[in-house]
Amino acid sequence: MRKCLRCATEMVEDLDVKVEGGVYGLKVTQQGIFKDNLGKFKCAVCPECGYSEIYVTELSKVKKLALNNKKK
Ligand SMILES: [Zn+2]
């Protein structure tokens, strides 16, 4: 459960983030053109104040990146 950072109301989660006018979602990748797809953005919106945040659900690849960054 996500709570709004502004007003602590329970947020509505798992909403899709899409480009307006298109059916395409947004994805997260490493920098560079042909890098690995790291996951899809999801969105949570606070029903009280409208504050919204974007998050990634599949974190295994991102966790790997974080480990690699620590080694550097
Ligand atoms: Zn709120």
N, CA, C, O and the ligand as a Tripos MOL2 file, in Angstrom:
@<TRIPOS>MOLECULE
protein
  289   287    73     0     0
PROTEIN
NO_CHARGES

@<TRIPOS>ATOM
      1 N           0.8370   -1.1980    0.0000 N.3       1 MET1
      2 CA          0.0000    0.0000    0.0000 C.3       1 MET1
      3 C           0.8740    1.2510    0.0000 C.2       1 MET1
      4 O           1.8270    1.3570    0.7720 O.2       1 MET1
      5 N           0.5380    2.1890   -0.8710 N.am      2 ARG2
      6 CA          1.2870    3.4380   -0.9330 C.3       2 ARG2
      7 C           0.4890    4.5470   -0.2820 C.2       2 ARG2
      8 O          -0.7100    4.6950   -0.5190 O.2       2 ARG2
      9 N           1.1760    5.3290    0.5460 N.am      3 LYS3
     10 CA          0.5000    6.4760    1.1330 C.3       3 LYS3
     11 C           1.0080    7.7330    0.4690 C.2       3 LYS3
     12 O           2.1910    7.8470    0.1490 O.2       3 LYS3
     13 N           0.1100    8.6750    0.2630 N.am      4 CYS4
     14 CA          0.4760    9.9490   -0.3410 C.3       4 CYS4
     15 C           1.5280   10.6480    0.5180 C.2       4 CYS4
     16 O           1.3640   10.7660    1.7320 O.2       4 CYS4
     17 N           2.6020   11.1080   -0.1080 N.am      5 LEU5
     18 CA          3.6670   11.7910    0.6240 C.3       5 LEU5
     19 C           3.1970   13.1440    1.1470 C.2       5 LEU5
     20 O           3.7780   13.6780    2.0910 O.2       5 LEU5
     21 N           2.1650   13.6930    0.5490 N.am      6 ARG6
     22 CA          1.6930   15.0210    0.9420 C.3       6 ARG6
     23 C           0.6390   14.9680    2.0340 C.2       6 ARG6
     24 O           0.7220   15.7010    3.0210 O.2       6 ARG6
     25 N          -0.3660   14.0900    1.8560 N.am      7 CYS7
     26 CA         -1.4840   14.1260    2.8030 C.3       7 CYS7
     27 C          -1.7470   12.7820    3.4570 C.2       7 CYS7
     28 O          -2.7120   12.6530    4.2110 O.2       7 CYS7
     29 N          -0.9150   11.7690    3.1910 N.am      8 ALA8
     30 CA         -0.9820   10.4680    3.8530 C.3       8 ALA8
     31 C          -2.2570    9.6780    3.5600 C.2       8 ALA8
     32 O          -2.5840    8.7400    4.2870 O.2       8 ALA8
     33 N          -2.9710   10.0450    2.5120 N.am      9 THR9
     34 CA         -4.1320    9.2560    2.0760 C.3       9 THR9
     35 C          -3.6370    8.0320    1.3100 C.2       9 THR9
     36 O          -2.5920    8.0790    0.6620 O.2       9 THR9
     37 N          -4.3820    6.9510    1.3870 N.am     10 GLU10
     38 CA         -4.0180    5.7600    0.6280 C.3      10 GLU10
     39 C          -4.1840    6.0420   -0.8670 C.2      10 GLU10
     40 O          -5.2180    6.5410   -1.3100 O.2      10 GLU10
     41 N          -3.1360    5.7090   -1.6340 N.am     11 MET11
     42 CA         -3.1530    6.0390   -3.0560 C.3      11 MET11
     43 C          -3.7620    4.9110   -3.8820 C.2      11 MET11
     44 O          -3.7480    3.7520   -3.4680 O.2      11 MET11
     45 N          -4.2870    5.2510   -5.0340 N.am     12 VAL12
     46 CA         -4.7640    4.2600   -5.9860 C.3      12 VAL12
     47 C          -3.5640    3.8430   -6.8290 C.2      12 VAL12
     48 O          -2.9610    4.6690   -7.5140 O.2      12 VAL12
     49 N          -3.2170    2.5460   -6.7740 N.am     13 GLU13
     50 CA         -1.9850    2.0760   -7.3960 C.3      13 GLU13
     51 C          -2.2370    1.3220   -8.7000 C.2      13 GLU13
     52 O          -3.3760    1.1050   -9.1130 O.2      13 GLU13
     53 N          -1.1500    0.9390   -9.3200 N.am     14 ASP14
     54 CA         -1.1680    0.0350  -10.4720 C.3      14 ASP14
     55 C          -1.8590    0.6480  -11.6890 C.2      14 ASP14
     56 O          -2.4150   -0.0740  -12.5170 O.2      14 ASP14
     57 N          -1.8270    1.9510  -11.7980 N.am     15 LEU15
     58 CA         -2.3900    2.5940  -12.9840 C.3      15 LEU15
     59 C          -1.3330    2.6130  -14.0730 C.2      15 LEU15
     60 O          -0.1390    2.6850  -13.7830 O.2      15 LEU15
     61 N          -1.7590    2.5490  -15.3030 N.am     16 ASP16
     62 CA         -0.8200    2.5500  -16.4180 C.3      16 ASP16
     63 C          -0.3960    3.9650  -16.7690 C.2      16 ASP16
     64 O          -1.1850    4.9050  -16.6690 O.2      16 ASP16
     65 N           0.8580    4.1060  -17.1830 N.am     17 VAL17
     66 CA          1.3610    5.3820  -17.6800 C.3      17 VAL17
     67 C           1.4780    5.2680  -19.1860 C.2      17 VAL17
     68 O           2.2250    4.4270  -19.6860 O.2      17 VAL17
     69 N           0.7580    6.0910  -19.9090 N.am     18 LYS18
     70 CA          0.7810    5.9920  -21.3650 C.3      18 LYS18
     71 C           0.9810    7.3550  -21.9900 C.2      18 LYS18
     72 O           0.7040    8.3910  -21.3860 O.2      18 LYS18
     73 N           1.4670    7.3240  -23.2120 N.am     19 VAL19
     74 CA          1.6160    8.5530  -23.9820 C.3      19 VAL19
     75 C           0.2340    8.9500  -24.4780 C.2      19 VAL19
     76 O          -0.4900    8.1200  -25.0260 O.2      19 VAL19
     77 N          -0.1330   10.1990  -24.2930 N.am     20 GLU20
     78 CA         -1.4570   10.6240  -24.7160 C.3      20 GLU20
     79 C          -1.5930   10.4800  -26.2290 C.2      20 GLU20
     80 O          -0.7130   10.8800  -26.9910 O.2      20 GLU20
     81 N          -2.7110    9.9030  -26.6440 N.am     21 GLY21
     82 CA         -2.9430    9.7150  -28.0690 C.3      21 GLY21
     83 C          -2.3350    8.4310  -28.6020 C.2      21 GLY21
     84 O          -2.5090    8.1120  -29.7780 O.2      21 GLY21
     85 N          -1.6310    7.6950  -27.7710 N.am     22 GLY22
     86 CA         -1.0110    6.4630  -28.2380 C.3      22 GLY22
     87 C          -1.3410    5.3110  -27.3180 C.2      22 GLY22
     88 O          -1.8430    5.5110  -26.2120 O.2      22 GLY22
     89 N          -1.0640    4.1280  -27.7670 N.am     23 VAL23
     90 CA         -1.3210    2.9570  -26.9290 C.3      23 VAL23
     91 C          -0.0430    2.4970  -26.2410 C.2      23 VAL23
     92 O          -0.0440    1.4910  -25.5320 O.2      23 VAL23
     93 N           1.0480    3.2310  -26.4470 N.am     24 TYR24
     94 CA          2.3230    2.8130  -25.9110 C.3      24 TYR24
     95 C           2.4990    3.2250  -24.4610 C.2      24 TYR24
     96 O           2.1730    4.3510  -24.0840 O.2      24 TYR24
     97 N           3.0110    2.3170  -23.6520 N.am     25 GLY25
     98 CA          3.3880    2.6800  -22.3040 C.3      25 GLY25
     99 C           4.7940    3.2400  -22.2950 C.2      25 GLY25
    100 O           5.4180    3.3820  -23.3470 O.2      25 GLY25
    101 N           5.2910    3.5530  -21.1280 N.am     26 LEU26
    102 CA          6.6660    4.0100  -20.9950 C.3      26 LEU26
    103 C           7.4730    2.9200  -20.3190 C.2      26 LEU26
    104 O           6.9630    2.1980  -19.4620 O.2      26 LEU26
    105 N           8.7240    2.8030  -20.7060 N.am     27 LYS27
    106 CA          9.5700    1.8180  -20.0580 C.3      27 LYS27
    107 C          10.8370    2.4750  -19.5490 C.2      27 LYS27
    108 O          11.1920    3.5810  -19.9570 O.2      27 LYS27
    109 N          11.5030    1.7850  -18.6650 N.am     28 VAL28
    110 CA         12.7470    2.2930  -18.0890 C.3      28 VAL28
    111 C          13.8970    1.4950  -18.6760 C.2      28 VAL28
    112 O          13.8490    0.2650  -18.6980 O.2      28 VAL28
    113 N          14.9210    2.1720  -19.1490 N.am     29 THR29
    114 CA         16.0920    1.4550  -19.6490 C.3      29 THR29
    115 C          17.3580    2.0940  -19.0950 C.2      29 THR29
    116 O          17.3400    3.2030  -18.5610 O.2      29 THR29
    117 N          18.4570    1.3590  -19.2390 N.am     30 GLN30
    118 CA         19.7460    1.9650  -18.9260 C.3      30 GLN30
    119 C          20.0460    3.0020  -19.9890 C.2      30 GLN30
    120 O          19.4130    3.0100  -21.0450 O.2      30 GLN30
    121 N          21.0000    3.8740  -19.7260 N.am     31 GLN31
    122 CA         21.3880    4.8550  -20.7200 C.3      31 GLN31
    123 C          21.9950    4.1420  -21.9150 C.2      31 GLN31
    124 O          22.6660    3.1210  -21.7650 O.2      31 GLN31
    125 N          21.7550    4.6880  -23.1100 N.am     32 GLY32
    126 CA         22.2480    4.0540  -24.3240 C.3      32 GLY32
    127 C          21.0640    3.5540  -25.1360 C.2      32 GLY32
    128 O          19.9480    3.4550  -24.6270 O.2      32 GLY32
    129 N          21.3130    3.2420  -26.4010 N.am     33 ILE33
    130 CA         20.1980    2.9600  -27.3050 C.3      33 ILE33
    131 C          19.6620    1.5410  -27.1740 C.2      33 ILE33
    132 O          18.4480    1.3450  -27.1150 O.2      33 ILE33
    133 N          20.5370    0.5610  -27.1270 N.am     34 PHE34
    134 CA         20.0740   -0.8270  -27.1470 C.3      34 PHE34
    135 C          20.2070   -1.4990  -25.7890 C.2      34 PHE34
    136 O          20.4210   -2.7080  -25.7100 O.2      34 PHE34
    137 N          20.0830   -0.7380  -24.7460 N.am     35 LYS35
    138 CA         20.2510   -1.3180  -23.4150 C.3      35 LYS35
    139 C          19.0070   -2.0830  -23.0040 C.2      35 LYS35
    140 O          17.9310   -1.9460  -23.5860 O.2      35 LYS35
    141 N          19.2010   -2.8840  -21.9890 N.am     36 ASP36
    142 CA         18.1600   -3.7470  -21.4700 C.3      36 ASP36
    143 C          16.9230   -2.9580  -21.0150 C.2      36 ASP36
    144 O          17.0250   -1.8720  -20.4450 O.2      36 ASP36
    145 N          15.7790   -3.5360  -21.2860 N.am     37 ASN37
    146 CA         14.5350   -2.9970  -20.7360 C.3      37 ASN37
    147 C          14.4660   -3.3510  -19.2540 C.2      37 ASN37
    148 O          14.5190   -4.5270  -18.8950 O.2      37 ASN37
    149 N          14.3530   -2.3760  -18.4180 N.am     38 LEU38
    150 CA         14.4010   -2.6290  -16.9760 C.3      38 LEU38
    151 C          13.0260   -2.7740  -16.3420 C.2      38 LEU38
    152 O          12.9170   -3.1390  -15.1710 O.2      38 LEU38
    153 N          11.9930   -2.4950  -17.0950 N.am     39 GLY39
    154 CA         10.6540   -2.6340  -16.5250 C.3      39 GLY39
    155 C           9.7340   -1.5440  -17.0230 C.2      39 GLY39
    156 O          10.1420   -0.6460  -17.7600 O.2      39 GLY39
    157 N           8.4860   -1.6410  -16.6070 N.am     40 LYS40
    158 CA          7.4980   -0.6590  -17.0390 C.3      40 LYS40
    159 C           7.1150    0.2470  -15.8870 C.2      40 LYS40
    160 O           7.1010   -0.1550  -14.7230 O.2      40 LYS40
    161 N           6.8040    1.4830  -16.2450 N.am     41 PHE41
    162 CA          6.3210    2.4130  -15.2360 C.3      41 PHE41
    163 C           4.8750    2.1190  -14.8650 C.2      41 PHE41
    164 O           4.0430    1.8470  -15.7300 O.2      41 PHE41
    165 N           4.5950    2.1760  -13.6080 N.am     42 LYS42
    166 CA          3.2240    2.2010  -13.1290 C.3      42 LYS42
    167 C           3.0380    3.5140  -12.3930 C.2      42 LYS42
    168 O           4.0090    4.1780  -12.0300 O.2      42 LYS42
    169 N           1.8100    3.8750  -12.1800 N.am     43 CYS43
    170 CA          1.5200    5.1480  -11.5630 C.3      43 CYS43
    171 C           0.5630    4.9560  -10.3910 C.2      43 CYS43
    172 O          -0.3330    4.1150  -10.4480 O.2      43 CYS43
    173 N           0.7530    5.7290   -9.3400 N.am     44 ALA44
    174 CA         -0.1820    5.7610   -8.2160 C.3      44 ALA44
    175 C          -0.6490    7.2030   -8.0460 C.2      44 ALA44
    176 O           0.1500    8.1360   -8.1280 O.2      44 ALA44
    177 N          -1.9380    7.3770   -7.8110 N.am     45 VAL45
    178 CA         -2.5000    8.7200   -7.6800 C.3      45 VAL45
    179 C          -3.2500    8.8330   -6.3650 C.2      45 VAL45
    180 O          -3.9940    7.9290   -5.9840 O.2      45 VAL45
    181 N          -3.0540    9.9350   -5.6810 N.am     46 CYS46
    182 CA         -3.7920   10.2020   -4.4470 C.3      46 CYS46
    183 C          -5.1760   10.7370   -4.7930 C.2      46 CYS46
    184 O          -5.2970   11.7340   -5.5050 O.2      46 CYS46
    185 N          -6.2220   10.0790   -4.2920 N.am     47 PRO47
    186 CA         -7.5750   10.5340   -4.6310 C.3      47 PRO47
    187 C          -7.9570   11.8290   -3.9270 C.2      47 PRO47
    188 O          -8.9490   12.4590   -4.2940 O.2      47 PRO47
    189 N          -7.1870   12.2360   -2.9230 N.am     48 GLU48
    190 CA         -7.5290   13.4560   -2.1820 C.3      48 GLU48
    191 C          -6.9270   14.7060   -2.8090 C.2      48 GLU48
    192 O          -7.6200   15.6980   -3.0360 O.2      48 GLU48
    193 N          -5.6200   14.6430   -3.0890 N.am     49 CYS49
    194 CA         -4.9500   15.8640   -3.5490 C.3      49 CYS49
    195 C          -4.3980   15.7530   -4.9640 C.2      49 CYS49
    196 O          -3.9440   16.7450   -5.5350 O.2      49 CYS49
    197 N          -4.4350   14.5400   -5.5370 N.am     50 GLY50
    198 CA         -3.9780   14.4090   -6.9080 C.3      50 GLY50
    199 C          -2.4910   14.1670   -7.0480 C.2      50 GLY50
    200 O          -1.9910   13.9660   -8.1550 O.2      50 GLY50
    201 N          -1.7730   14.1850   -5.9180 N.am     51 TYR51
    202 CA         -0.3390   13.8940   -5.9940 C.3      51 TYR51
    203 C          -0.1550   12.5240   -6.6290 C.2      51 TYR51
    204 O          -0.8510   11.5730   -6.2720 O.2      51 TYR51
    205 N           0.7700   12.4190   -7.5610 N.am     52 SER52
    206 CA          0.9630   11.1230   -8.2030 C.3      52 SER52
    207 C           2.4350   10.7980   -8.2670 C.2      52 SER52
    208 O           3.2910   11.6810   -8.3210 O.2      52 SER52
    209 N           2.7080    9.5130   -8.2600 N.am     53 GLU53
    210 CA          4.0990    9.0920   -8.3690 C.3      53 GLU53
    211 C           4.1990    7.9250   -9.3170 C.2      53 GLU53
    212 O           3.2650    7.1390   -9.4790 O.2      53 GLU53
    213 N           5.3600    7.8310   -9.9390 N.am     54 ILE54
    214 CA          5.6270    6.7740  -10.9010 C.3      54 ILE54
    215 C           6.6090    5.8030  -10.2620 C.2      54 ILE54
    216 O           7.5780    6.2180   -9.6250 O.2      54 ILE54
    217 N           6.3580    4.5250  -10.4330 N.am     55 TYR55
    218 CA          7.2380    3.5370   -9.8400 C.3      55 TYR55
    219 C           7.3780    2.3520  -10.7830 C.2      55 TYR55
    220 O           6.6220    2.2200  -11.7460 O.2      55 TYR55
    221 N           8.3380    1.5040  -10.5020 N.am     56 VAL56
    222 CA          8.6040    0.3190  -11.3170 C.3      56 VAL56
    223 C           8.2940   -0.9130  -10.4730 C.2      56 VAL56
    224 O           8.6910   -0.9900   -9.3100 O.2      56 VAL56
    225 N           7.5880   -1.8700  -11.0560 N.am     57 THR57
    226 CA          7.1590   -3.0370  -10.2830 C.3      57 THR57
    227 C           8.1900   -4.1550  -10.2840 C.2      57 THR57
    228 O           8.3440   -4.8690   -9.2930 O.2      57 THR57
    229 N           8.8900   -4.3020  -11.3970 N.am     58 GLU58
    230 CA          9.8220   -5.4270  -11.4960 C.3      58 GLU58
    231 C          11.2180   -4.9340  -11.1740 C.2      58 GLU58
    232 O          11.8480   -4.2580  -11.9870 O.2      58 GLU58
    233 N          11.7040   -5.2730   -9.9830 N.am     59 LEU59
    234 CA         12.9180   -4.6180   -9.5040 C.3      59 LEU59
    235 C          14.1820   -5.4710   -9.5940 C.2      59 LEU59
    236 O          15.2660   -5.0140   -9.2300 O.2      59 LEU59
    237 N          14.0460   -6.7210  -10.0830 N.am     60 SER60
    238 CA         15.2210   -7.6040  -10.0700 C.3      60 SER60
    239 C          16.3840   -7.0200  -10.8790 C.2      60 SER60
    240 O          17.5280   -7.0350  -10.4260 O.2      60 SER60
    241 N          16.0880   -6.5110  -12.0700 N.am     61 LYS61
    242 CA         17.1660   -5.9650  -12.9080 C.3      61 LYS61
    243 C          17.7380   -4.6870  -12.3120 C.2      61 LYS61
    244 O          18.9410   -4.4380  -12.3860 O.2      61 LYS61
    245 N          16.8730   -3.8880  -11.7250 N.am     62 VAL62
    246 CA         17.3360   -2.6370  -11.1260 C.3      62 VAL62
    247 C          18.2250   -2.9260   -9.9200 C.2      62 VAL62
    248 O          19.2120   -2.2310   -9.6810 O.2      62 VAL62
    249 N          17.8610   -3.9640   -9.1620 N.am     63 LYS63
    250 CA         18.6830   -4.3390   -8.0150 C.3      63 LYS63
    251 C          20.0730   -4.7640   -8.4620 C.2      63 LYS63
    252 O          21.0730   -4.4320   -7.8250 O.2      63 LYS63
    253 N          20.1220   -5.5090   -9.5730 N.am     64 LYS64
    254 CA         21.4220   -5.9190  -10.1110 C.3      64 LYS64
    255 C          22.2680   -4.7020  -10.4510 C.2      64 LYS64
    256 O          23.4560   -4.6460  -10.1320 O.2      64 LYS64
    257 N          21.6460   -3.7390  -11.0960 N.am     65 LEU65
    258 CA         22.3590   -2.5100  -11.4540 C.3      65 LEU65
    259 C          22.9010   -1.8180  -10.2120 C.2      65 LEU65
    260 O          24.0270   -1.3210  -10.2030 O.2      65 LEU65
    261 N          22.1000   -1.7940   -9.1840 N.am     66 ALA66
    262 CA         22.5150   -1.1290   -7.9500 C.3      66 ALA66
    263 C          23.7460   -1.8240   -7.3760 C.2      66 ALA66
    264 O          24.6710   -1.1630   -6.9030 O.2      66 ALA66
    265 N          23.7560   -3.1530   -7.4160 N.am     67 LEU67
    266 CA         24.9180   -3.8940   -6.9210 C.3      67 LEU67
    267 C          26.1560   -3.5700   -7.7420 C.2      67 LEU67
    268 O          27.2340   -3.3360   -7.1950 O.2      67 LEU67
    269 N          25.9880   -3.5580   -9.0750 N.am     68 ASN68
    270 CA         27.1110   -3.2400   -9.9590 C.3      68 ASN68
    271 C          27.6560   -1.8490   -9.6790 C.2      68 ASN68
    272 O          28.8690   -1.6370   -9.6860 O.2      68 ASN68
    273 N          26.7710   -0.9140   -9.4350 N.am     69 ASN69
    274 CA         27.2000    0.4650   -9.1670 C.3      69 ASN69
    275 C          28.0180    0.5460   -7.8700 C.2      69 ASN69
    276 O          28.9510    1.3410   -7.7650 O.2      69 ASN69
    277 N          27.6610   -0.2770   -6.9000 N.am     70 LYS70
    278 CA         28.3980   -0.2660   -5.6410 C.3      70 LYS70
    279 C          29.8210   -0.7510   -5.8290 C.2      70 LYS70
    280 O          30.7470   -0.2670   -5.1790 O.2      70 LYS70
    281 N          29.9850   -1.7250   -6.7370 N.am     71 LYS71
    282 CA         31.3100   -2.3080   -6.9410 C.3      71 LYS71
    283 C          32.2830   -1.3100   -7.5570 C.2      71 LYS71
    284 O          33.4900   -1.4000   -7.3360 O.2      71 LYS71
    285 N          31.7590   -0.3530   -8.3350 N.am     72 LYS72
    286 CA         32.6240    0.5940   -9.0430 C.3      72 LYS72
    287 C          33.4070    1.5040   -8.0890 C.2      72 LYS72
    288 O          34.1770    2.3530   -8.5380 O.2      72 LYS72
    289 ZN         -2.6070   13.3080   -1.2060 Zn       73 ZN73
@<TRIPOS>BOND
     1     1     2 1
     2     2     3 1
     3     3     4 2
     4     3     5 am
     5     5     6 1
     6     6     7 1
     7     7     8 2
     8     7     9 am
     9     9    10 1
    10    10    11 1
    11    11    12 2
    12    11    13 am
    13    13    14 1
    14    14    15 1
    15    15    16 2
    16    15    17 am
    17    17    18 1
    18    18    19 1
    19    19    20 2
    20    19    21 am
    21    21    22 1
    22    22    23 1
    23    23    24 2
    24    23    25 am
    25    25    26 1
    26    26    27 1
    27    27    28 2
    28    27    29 am
    29    29    30 1
    30    30    31 1
    31    31    32 2
    32    31    33 am
    33    33    34 1
    34    34    35 1
    35    35    36 2
    36    35    37 am
    37    37    38 1
    38    38    39 1
    39    39    40 2
    40    39    41 am
    41    41    42 1
    42    42    43 1
    43    43    44 2
    44    43    45 am
    45    45    46 1
    46    46    47 1
    47    47    48 2
    48    47    49 am
    49    49    50 1
    50    50    51 1
    51    51    52 2
    52    51    53 am
    53    53    54 1
    54    54    55 1
    55    55    56 2
    56    55    57 am
    57    57    58 1
    58    58    59 1
    59    59    60 2
    60    59    61 am
    61    61    62 1
    62    62    63 1
    63    63    64 2
    64    63    65 am
    65    65    66 1
    66    66    67 1
    67    67    68 2
    68    67    69 am
    69    69    70 1
    70    70    71 1
    71    71    72 2
    72    71    73 am
    73    73    74 1
    74    74    75 1
    75    75    76 2
    76    75    77 am
    77    77    78 1
    78    78    79 1
    79    79    80 2
    80    79    81 am
    81    81    82 1
    82    82    83 1
    83    83    84 2
    84    83    85 am
    85    85    86 1
    86    86    87 1
    87    87    88 2
    88    87    89 am
    89    89    90 1
    90    90    91 1
    91    91    92 2
    92    91    93 am
    93    93    94 1
    94    94    95 1
    95    95    96 2
    96    95    97 am
    97    97    98 1
    98    98    99 1
    99    99   100 2
   100    99   101 am
   101   101   102 1
   102   102   103 1
   103   103   104 2
   104   103   105 am
   105   105   106 1
   106   106   107 1
   107   107   108 2
   108   107   109 am
   109   109   110 1
   110   110   111 1
   111   111   112 2
   112   111   113 am
   113   113   114 1
   114   114   115 1
   115   115   116 2
   116   115   117 am
   117   117   118 1
   118   118   119 1
   119   119   120 2
   120   119   121 am
   121   121   122 1
   122   122   123 1
   123   123   124 2
   124   123   125 am
   125   125   126 1
   126   126   127 1
   127   127   128 2
   128   127   129 am
   129   129   130 1
   130   130   131 1
   131   131   132 2
   132   131   133 am
   133   133   134 1
   134   134   135 1
   135   135   136 2
   136   135   137 am
   137   137   138 1
   138   138   139 1
   139   139   140 2
   140   139   141 am
   141   141   142 1
   142   142   143 1
   143   143   144 2
   144   143   145 am
   145   145   146 1
   146   146   147 1
   147   147   148 2
   148   147   149 am
   149   149   150 1
   150   150   151 1
   151   151   152 2
   152   151   153 am
   153   153   154 1
   154   154   155 1
   155   155   156 2
   156   155   157 am
   157   157   158 1
   158   158   159 1
   159   159   160 2
   160   159   161 am
   161   161   162 1
   162   162   163 1
   163   163   164 2
   164   163   165 am
   165   165   166 1
   166   166   167 1
   167   167   168 2
   168   167   169 am
   169   169   170 1
   170   170   171 1
   171   171   172 2
   172   171   173 am
   173   173   174 1
   174   174   175 1
   175   175   176 2
   176   175   177 am
   177   177   178 1
   178   178   179 1
   179   179   180 2
   180   179   181 am
   181   181   182 1
   182   182   183 1
   183   183   184 2
   184   183   185 am
   185   185   186 1
   186   186   187 1
   187   187   188 2
   188   187   189 am
   189   189   190 1
   190   190   191 1
   191   191   192 2
   192   191   193 am
   193   193   194 1
   194   194   195 1
   195   195   196 2
   196   195   197 am
   197   197   198 1
   198   198   199 1
   199   199   200 2
   200   199   201 am
   201   201   202 1
   202   202   203 1
   203   203   204 2
   204   203   205 am
   205   205   206 1
   206   206   207 1
   207   207   208 2
   208   207   209 am
   209   209   210 1
   210   210   211 1
   211   211   212 2
   212   211   213 am
   213   213   214 1
   214   214   215 1
   215   215   216 2
   216   215   217 am
   217   217   218 1
   218   218   219 1
   219   219   220 2
   220   219   221 am
   221   221   222 1
   222   222   223 1
   223   223   224 2
   224   223   225 am
   225   225   226 1
   226   226   227 1
   227   227   228 2
   228   227   229 am
   229   229   230 1
   230   230   231 1
   231   231   232 2
   232   231   233 am
   233   233   234 1
   234   234   235 1
   235   235   236 2
   236   235   237 am
   237   237   238 1
   238   238   239 1
   239   239   240 2
   240   239   241 am
   241   241   242 1
   242   242   243 1
   243   243   244 2
   244   243   245 am
   245   245   246 1
   246   246   247 1
   247   247   248 2
   248   247   249 am
   249   249   250 1
   250   250   251 1
   251   251   252 2
   252   251   253 am
   253   253   254 1
   254   254   255 1
   255   255   256 2
   256   255   257 am
   257   257   258 1
   258   258   259 1
   259   259   260 2
   260   259   261 am
   261   261   262 1
   262   262   263 1
   263   263   264 2
   264   263   265 am
   265   265   266 1
   266   266   267 1
   267   267   268 2
   268   267   269 am
   269   269   270 1
   270   270   271 1
   271   271   272 2
   272   271   273 am
   273   273   274 1
   274   274   275 1
   275   275   276 2
   276   275   277 am
   277   277   278 1
   278   278   279 1
   279   279   280 2
   280   279   281 am
   281   281   282 1
   282   282   283 1
   283   283   284 2
   284   283   285 am
   285   285   286 1
   286   286   287 1
   287   287   288 2
@<TRIPOS>SUBSTRUCTURE
     1 MET1         2 RESIDUE 1 A MET
     2 ARG2         6 RESIDUE 1 A ARG
     3 LYS3        10 RESIDUE 1 A LYS
     4 CYS4        14 RESIDUE 1 A CYS
     5 LEU5        18 RESIDUE 1 A LEU
     6 ARG6        22 RESIDUE 1 A ARG
     7 CYS7        26 RESIDUE 1 A CYS
     8 ALA8        30 RESIDUE 1 A ALA
     9 THR9        34 RESIDUE 1 A THR
    10 GLU10       38 RESIDUE 1 A GLU
    11 MET11       42 RESIDUE 1 A MET
    12 VAL12       46 RESIDUE 1 A VAL
    13 GLU13       50 RESIDUE 1 A GLU
    14 ASP14       54 RESIDUE 1 A ASP
    15 LEU15       58 RESIDUE 1 A LEU
    16 ASP16       62 RESIDUE 1 A ASP
    17 VAL17       66 RESIDUE 1 A VAL
    18 LYS18       70 RESIDUE 1 A LYS
    19 VAL19       74 RESIDUE 1 A VAL
    20 GLU20       78 RESIDUE 1 A GLU
    21 GLY21       82 RESIDUE 1 A GLY
    22 GLY22       86 RESIDUE 1 A GLY
    23 VAL23       90 RESIDUE 1 A VAL
    24 TYR24       94 RESIDUE 1 A TYR
    25 GLY25       98 RESIDUE 1 A GLY
    26 LEU26      102 RESIDUE 1 A LEU
    27 LYS27      106 RESIDUE 1 A LYS
    28 VAL28      110 RESIDUE 1 A VAL
    29 THR29      114 RESIDUE 1 A THR
    30 GLN30      118 RESIDUE 1 A GLN
    31 GLN31      122 RESIDUE 1 A GLN
    32 GLY32      126 RESIDUE 1 A GLY
    33 ILE33      130 RESIDUE 1 A ILE
    34 PHE34      134 RESIDUE 1 A PHE
    35 LYS35      138 RESIDUE 1 A LYS
    36 ASP36      142 RESIDUE 1 A ASP
    37 ASN37      146 RESIDUE 1 A ASN
    38 LEU38      150 RESIDUE 1 A LEU
    39 GLY39      154 RESIDUE 1 A GLY
    40 LYS40      158 RESIDUE 1 A LYS
    41 PHE41      162 RESIDUE 1 A PHE
    42 LYS42      166 RESIDUE 1 A LYS
    43 CYS43      170 RESIDUE 1 A CYS
    44 ALA44      174 RESIDUE 1 A ALA
    45 VAL45      178 RESIDUE 1 A VAL
    46 CYS46      182 RESIDUE 1 A CYS
    47 PRO47      186 RESIDUE 1 A PRO
    48 GLU48      190 RESIDUE 1 A GLU
    49 CYS49      194 RESIDUE 1 A CYS
    50 GLY50      198 RESIDUE 1 A GLY
    51 TYR51      202 RESIDUE 1 A TYR
    52 SER52      206 RESIDUE 1 A SER
    53 GLU53      210 RESIDUE 1 A GLU
    54 ILE54      214 RESIDUE 1 A ILE
    55 TYR55      218 RESIDUE 1 A TYR
    56 VAL56      222 RESIDUE 1 A VAL
    57 THR57      226 RESIDUE 1 A THR
    58 GLU58      230 RESIDUE 1 A GLU
    59 LEU59      234 RESIDUE 1 A LEU
    60 SER60      238 RESIDUE 1 A SER
    61 LYS61      242 RESIDUE 1 A LYS
    62 VAL62      246 RESIDUE 1 A VAL
    63 LYS63      250 RESIDUE 1 A LYS
    64 LYS64      254 RESIDUE 1 A LYS
    65 LEU65      258 RESIDUE 1 A LEU
    66 ALA66      262 RESIDUE 1 A ALA
    67 LEU67      266 RESIDUE 1 A LEU
    68 ASN68      270 RESIDUE 1 A ASN
    69 ASN69      274 RESIDUE 1 A ASN
    70 LYS70      278 RESIDUE 1 A LYS
    71 LYS71      282 RESIDUE 1 A LYS
    72 LYS72      286 RESIDUE 1 A LYS
    73 ZN73       289 GROUP 0 **** ****
